[in-house]
Amino acid sequence: MDRLALEKFQRETARIRSLQKLRALRDQVNEEFGRRLLFAEALEWNREVNEYHDALIRRVIALSEEQLKEERGETAPLSYAFLLYGSGGRREQTLWSDQDNGLIYADPSSEDERIQAARYFAELAARIKEGLETVGYPPCHGQVICTNGQWRKPLQEYRRMVRDWMEEPHWEHVRYLLIAADARTVYGDQAPGRAIVEEICRYTSARPSMLEHMLRNTLHHKVSIGVFGQLIKERYGEDAGGVDVKYGAYIPIVNGIRLLAVEAGIRRSSTEGRITALIDGGHVSEEIGHDWLNALVLALKLRSTTPYQMENGRYTTRGKLTAGQLTKERVTELKQCLRIGTDLQKYIKKCILKETNKRLGDRQ
């Protein structure tokens, strides 16, 4: 899709006042992006796809606000930020990504304002979730979503929650921390989202032992390549003979880069931006950084070619290449991506342990 066509769709999105019409436009745009995928440069294609996702999500939020105003005469009692996590936070959504989001609002100044804000934002969140489902986004299976009170609260409560996770860094809390590290504000006040990421970076800088907890979670997903360079394929079910591109290639790469970014104090949310900042800041050599960028490009491209299906009117995917898709060219690309991913995980482990020991030694 050329820039003019994308801008046209974005303008049209901003004018639509019906979720059903918005859904029809999304289906049209998805088809257009799908046709272009095989001929496009992967990073540029990914940027354009995510620009359009942002436009869709913002329009759903605006329509949800308008509904509340028209039906109840209510407007937001406090400023707020609507955040994207996961691939949305990283600007790496596919054409069929699900909802990973949260909502932070300004701290109430009185008990009455607290009650009013909690009620309003709970209703707004419910309408946003329903609207996004209508437009084709399934809710997050892990419940990282604005209708879950854990991910919708005033700023100070959000910050306290993040600090509690860091003070008690067991597996699930560290998983939440790493999710929060990808936060990006897609609508509303930019400051709360930045404050959460800042909280994480400041804490890990002051307490480097947190990096080791993050390292264990980061290395949880193994790259789908064996010790002899063979692809690790799905053995059973309808995906038998295929390869899990999402969890076997893409996730290990983006998780690894995220941890290096946290360790370096980099506040960017996209993997591409984090790699660029790591190179520019002298945290990694240009040669190694460009290898990681190449692996990211391949992972994004392969992930976007996995089959999708419609479930209850929503776009979904299992994130796996089928056996029939594993052509000679694709296998070559996949193995290149996986080899770099394996080297990246080794690099992360060595780098984080070395840096942790150095920082701890400097404090003694």
For each residue, the residues with C-beta under 8 A, 3 or more apart:
1: 5 6 9 29 32 33 36 48
2: 5 6
3: 6 7
4: 7 8
5: 1 2 8 9 32
6: 1 2 3 9 10 48 51 52
7: 3 4 10 11
8: 4 5 11 12
9: 1 5 6 12 13 25 29 52 55
10: 6 7 13 14 51 52 55
11: 7 8 14 15
12: 8 9 15 16 25
13: 9 10 16 22 25 52 55 56 59
14: 10 11 55 59
15: 11 12
16: 12 13 21 22 25 59
17: 21 63 66
18: 21 22
19: 22 23 60 63 131 134 135
20: 23 24 134
21: 16 17 18 24 25
22: 13 16 18 19 25 26 56 59 60 63 134 135
23: 19 20 26 27 134 135 136
24: 20 21 27 28
25: 9 12 13 16 21 22 28 29
26: 22 23 29 30 56 135 136
27: 23 24 30 31 136
28: 24 25 31 32
29: 1 9 25 26 32 33 52
30: 26 27 33 34 95 315
31: 27 28 34 35
32: 1 5 28 29 35 36
33: 1 29 30 36 37 45 48 49 52 95
34: 30 31 37 95
35: 31 32
36: 1 32 33 39 40 45
37: 33 34 40 45 301 304 305
38:
39: 36
40: 36 37 44 45
41: 44 45
42: 45 46 297 298 300 301 304
43: 46 47 272 297 300
44: 40 41 47 48
45: 33 36 37 40 41 42 48 49 304
46: 42 43 49 50 91 92 300 304
47: 43 44 50 51 91
48: 1 6 33 44 45 51 52
49: 33 45 46 52 53 93 94 95 304
50: 46 47 53 54 88 91 92 93
51: 6 10 47 48 54 55
52: 6 9 10 13 29 33 48 49 55 56
53: 49 50 56 57 88 93 97
54: 50 51 57 58 186
55: 9 10 13 14 51 52 58 59
56: 13 22 26 52 53 59 60 135
57: 53 54 60 61 82 84 88 132 186 187
58: 54 55 61 62 186 187
59: 13 14 16 22 55 56 62 63
60: 19 22 56 57 63 64 128 131 132 135
61: 57 58 64 65 82 128 131 187
62: 58 59 65 66 187
63: 17 19 22 59 60 66 67 131
64: 60 61 67 68 124 127 128 131
65: 61 62 68 69 75 76 124
66: 17 62 63 69 70
67: 63 64 70 71 127
68: 64 65 71 72 74 75 120 123 124 127
69: 65 66 72 73 74 75
70: 66 67
71: 67 68
72: 68 69
73: 69
74: 68 69 120
75: 65 68 69
76: 65 79 80 105 120 121 124
77: 113 116 117 120
78: 105 106 107 108 113 117
79: 76 105 106 188 189
80: 76 103 104 105 106 121 188 189 192
81: 103 104 105 185 187 188 189 190 191 192 193
82: 57 61 101 102 103 128 146 185 186 187 188
83: 89 101 102 103 104 183 184 185 186 192 193
84: 57 88 89 100 101 183 184 185 186
85: 88 89 100 101 102 144 179 180 182 183
86: 89 90 97 100 140 144 179 182
87: 90 92 93 94 97 100
88: 50 53 57 84 85 91 92 93 97 100 101 184 186
89: 83 84 85 86 100 182 183 184 269
90: 86 87 182 184 254 269 270 271
91: 46 47 50 88 184 269 270 272
92: 46 50 87 88 254 270 271 300
93: 49 50 53 87 88 97
94: 49 87 97 303 304 306 308 317
95: 30 33 34 49 304 308 315
96: 308 315 316 317
97: 53 86 87 88 93 94 100 137 315
98: 137 138 139 140 141 316
99: 129 132 133 137 138 139 140 145
100: 84 85 86 87 88 89 97 140 144 145 179
101: 82 83 84 85 88 128 140 144 145 146 151
102: 82 83 85 144 145 146 151 152 183
103: 80 81 82 83 121 124 125 146 151 152
104: 80 81 83 152 153 154 155 158 192 193 196
105: 76 78 79 80 81 117 121 153 154 155 192
106: 78 79 80 154 155 189 192
107: 78 154 155 156
108: 78 111 113 114 116 117 154
109: 113
110: 113 114
111: 108 114 115
112: 115 116
113: 77 78 108 109 110 116 117
114: 108 110 111 117 118 154
115: 111 112 118 119
116: 77 108 112 113 119 120
117: 77 78 105 108 113 114 120 121 154
118: 114 115 121 122
119: 115 116 122 123
120: 68 74 76 77 116 117 123 124
121: 76 80 103 105 117 118 124 125 152
122: 118 119 125 126 147 149 152
123: 68 119 120 126 127
124: 64 65 68 76 103 120 121 127 128
125: 103 121 122 128 129 146 147 152
126: 122 123 129 130 147
127: 64 67 68 123 124 130 131
128: 60 61 64 82 101 124 125 131 132 146
129: 99 125 126 132 133 139 145 146 147
130: 126 127 133 134
131: 19 60 61 63 64 127 128 134 135
132: 57 60 99 128 129 135 137
133: 99 129 130 136 137 138 139 313 314
134: 19 20 22 23 130 131 313
135: 19 22 23 26 56 60 131 132
136: 23 26 27 133 313 314 315
137: 97 98 99 132 133 314 315
138: 98 99 133 311 312 314 315 316
139: 98 99 129 133 145 147
140: 86 98 99 100 101 143 144 145
141: 98
142:
143: 140 148 150
144: 85 86 100 101 102 140 148 151 179
145: 99 100 101 102 129 139 140 148 151
146: 82 101 102 103 125 128 129 151 152
147: 122 125 126 129 139 152
148: 143 144 145 151 152
149: 122 152 153
150: 143 153 161
151: 101 102 103 144 145 146 148
152: 102 103 104 121 122 125 146 147 148 149
153: 104 105 149 150 157 158 161
154: 104 105 106 107 108 114 117 157 158
155: 104 105 106 107 158 159 192 195
156: 107 159 160
157: 153 154 160 161
158: 104 153 154 155 161 162 192 196
159: 155 156 162 163 195 196 199
160: 156 157 163 164
161: 150 153 157 158 164 165
162: 158 159 165 166 177 180 196 199 200
163: 159 160 166 167 199 203
164: 160 161 167 168 173
165: 161 162 168 169 173 174 176 177 180
166: 162 163 169 173 177 200 203 204 207 210
167: 163 164
168: 164 165 173
169: 165 166 173 174 177 210 213
170: 173 174
171: 174 175 216 217
172: 175 176
173: 164 165 166 168 169 170 176 177
174: 165 169 170 171 177 178 213 214 216 217
175: 171 172 178 179 217
176: 165 172 173 179 180
177: 162 165 166 169 173 174 180 181 200 214
178: 174 175 181 182 214 217 218 255 258 259
179: 85 86 100 144 175 176 182
180: 85 162 165 176 177 183 196 197 200
181: 177 178 197 200 258 262
182: 85 86 89 90 178 179 258 269
183: 83 84 85 89 102 180 193 196 197 269
184: 83 84 88 89 90 91 193 269
185: 81 82 83 84 188 189 190 192 193 194
186: 54 57 58 82 83 84 88
187: 57 58 61 62 81 82
188: 79 80 81 82 185
189: 79 80 81 106 185 192
190: 81 185 193 194
191: 81 194 195
192: 80 81 83 104 105 106 155 158 185 189 195 196
193: 81 83 104 183 184 185 190 196 197
194: 185 190 191 197 198 267
195: 155 159 191 192 198 199
196: 104 158 159 162 180 183 192 193 199 200
197: 180 181 183 193 194 200 201 267 269
198: 194 195 201 202 267
199: 159 162 163 195 196 202 203
200: 162 166 177 180 181 196 197 203 204 262
201: 197 198 204 205 262 265 267
202: 198 199 205 206
203: 163 166 199 200 206 207 210
204: 166 200 201 207 208 210 211 214 262 263
205: 201 202 208 265
206: 202 203
207: 166 203 204 210
208: 204 205 211 355 356 359 360
209: 212 213 356 360
210: 166 169 203 204 207 213 214
211: 204 208 214 215 259 262 263 352 355 356
212: 209 215 216 352 353 356
213: 169 174 209 210 216 217
214: 174 177 178 204 210 211 217 218 259 262 352
215: 211 212 218 219 259 348 349 352 353
216: 171 174 212 213 219 220
217: 171 174 175 178 213 214 220 255
218: 178 214 215 255 256 258 259 348
219: 215 216 222 345 348 349
220: 216 217
221: 247 248 251 252 255
222: 219 248 252
223: 248 249 252 338 341 342 345
224: 231 232 233 243 244 247 248 249 338
225: 229 230 231 232 335 338 339 341 342
226: 229 230 231 232
227:
228:
229: 225 226 335 339
230: 225 226
231: 224 225 226 243 326 331 334 335 338
232: 224 225 226 243 248
233: 224 240 241 242 243 323
234: 237 239 240 241 242 243 244 320
235: 240
236: 240
237: 234 240
238:
239: 234 242 244 318 320 322
240: 233 234 235 236 237 323
241: 233 234 322 323 326
242: 233 234 239 320 321 322 323 325 326
243: 224 231 232 233 234 248 249 320 321 326 334
244: 224 234 239 247 248 249 319 320
245: 248 249 250 299 302 303 306 319 320 321 334
246: 249 250 251 303 306 319 320
247: 221 224 244 250 251 252 319
248: 221 222 223 224 232 243 244 245 251 252 338
249: 223 224 243 244 245 246 252 253 298 299 302 303 334 337 338 341
250: 245 246 247 253 254 299 300 302 303 319
251: 221 246 247 248 254 255
252: 221 222 223 247 248 249 255 256 341 344 345
253: 249 250 256 257 271 292 295 296 299 337 340 341 344
254: 90 92 250 251 257 258 271 296 299
255: 178 217 218 221 251 252 258 259
256: 218 252 253 259 260 341 344 345 347 348
257: 253 254 260 261 271 274 275 278 292 296 344
258: 178 181 182 218 254 255 261 262 271 274
259: 178 211 214 215 218 255 256 262 263 348 352
260: 256 257 263 264 274 278 283 284 348 351 352
261: 257 258 264 266 268 274 277 278
262: 181 200 201 204 211 214 258 259 265 266
263: 204 211 259 260 351 352 355
264: 260 261 277 278 281 283
265: 201 205 262
266: 261 262 274 277 278 281
267: 194 197 198 201
268: 261 273 274 277
269: 89 90 91 182 183 184 197 273 274
270: 90 91 92 273 274
271: 90 92 253 254 257 258 274 275 296
272: 43 91 275 276 293 296
273: 268 269 270 276 277
274: 257 258 260 261 266 268 269 270 271 277 278
275: 257 271 272 278 279 289 292 293 296
276: 272 273 279 280 289 293
277: 261 264 266 268 273 274 280 281
278: 257 260 261 264 266 274 275 281 283 284 289
279: 275 276 282 283 284 285 286 289 290
280: 276 277
281: 264 266 277 278
282: 279
283: 260 264 278 279
284: 260 278 279 288 289 292
285: 279 288 289
286: 279 289 290
287: 290 291
288: 284 285 291 292 347
289: 275 276 278 279 284 285 286 292 293
290: 279 286 287 293 294
291: 287 288 294 295 340 343
292: 253 257 275 284 288 289 295 296 340 344
293: 272 275 276 289 290 296 297
294: 290 291 297 298 336 340
295: 253 291 292 298 299 336 337 340 341 344
296: 253 254 257 271 272 275 292 293 299 300
297: 42 43 293 294 300 301
298: 42 249 294 295 301 302 333 334 336 337
299: 245 249 250 253 254 295 296 302 303 337 341
300: 42 43 46 92 250 296 297 303 304
301: 37 42 297 298 304 305 333
302: 245 249 250 298 299 305 306 321 330 333 334 337
303: 94 245 246 249 250 299 300 306 319
304: 37 42 45 46 49 94 95 300 301
305: 37 301 302 321 325
306: 94 245 246 302 303 317 318 319 320 321 325
307: 317 318 322 325
308: 94 95 96 315 316 317
309: 316 317
310: 313 314 315 316
311: 138 314 316
312: 138
313: 133 134 136 310
314: 133 136 137 138 310 311
315: 30 95 96 97 136 137 138 308 310
316: 96 98 138 308 309 310 311
317: 94 96 306 307 308 309
318: 239 306 307
319: 244 245 246 247 250 303 306
320: 234 239 242 243 244 245 246 306
321: 242 243 245 302 305 306 325 326 330 334
322: 239 241 242 307 325 326
323: 233 240 241 242 326
324:
325: 242 305 306 307 321 322 330
326: 231 241 242 243 321 322 323 330 331 334
327: 330 331
328: 331 332
329: 332 333
330: 302 321 325 326 327 333 334
331: 231 326 327 328 334 335
332: 328 329 335 336
333: 298 301 302 329 330 336 337
334: 231 243 245 249 298 302 321 326 330 331 337 338
335: 225 229 231 331 332 338 339
336: 294 295 298 332 333 339 340
337: 249 253 295 298 299 302 333 334 340 341
338: 223 224 225 231 248 249 334 335 341 342
339: 225 229 335 336 342 343
340: 253 291 292 294 295 336 337 343 344
341: 223 225 249 252 253 256 295 299 337 338 344 345
342: 223 225 338 339 345 346
343: 291 339 340 346 347
344: 252 253 256 257 292 295 340 341 347 348
345: 219 223 252 256 341 342 348 349
346: 342 343 349 350
347: 256 288 343 344 350 351
348: 215 218 219 256 259 260 344 345 351 352
349: 215 219 345 346 352 353
350: 346 347 353 354
351: 260 263 347 348 354 355
352: 211 212 214 215 259 260 263 348 349 355 356
353: 212 215 349 350 356 357
354: 350 351 357 358
355: 208 211 263 351 352 358 359
356: 208 209 211 212 352 353 359 360
357: 353 354 360 361
358: 354 355 361 362
359: 208 355 356 362 363
360: 208 209 356 357 363 364
361: 357 358 364
362: 358 359
363: 359 360
364: 360 361
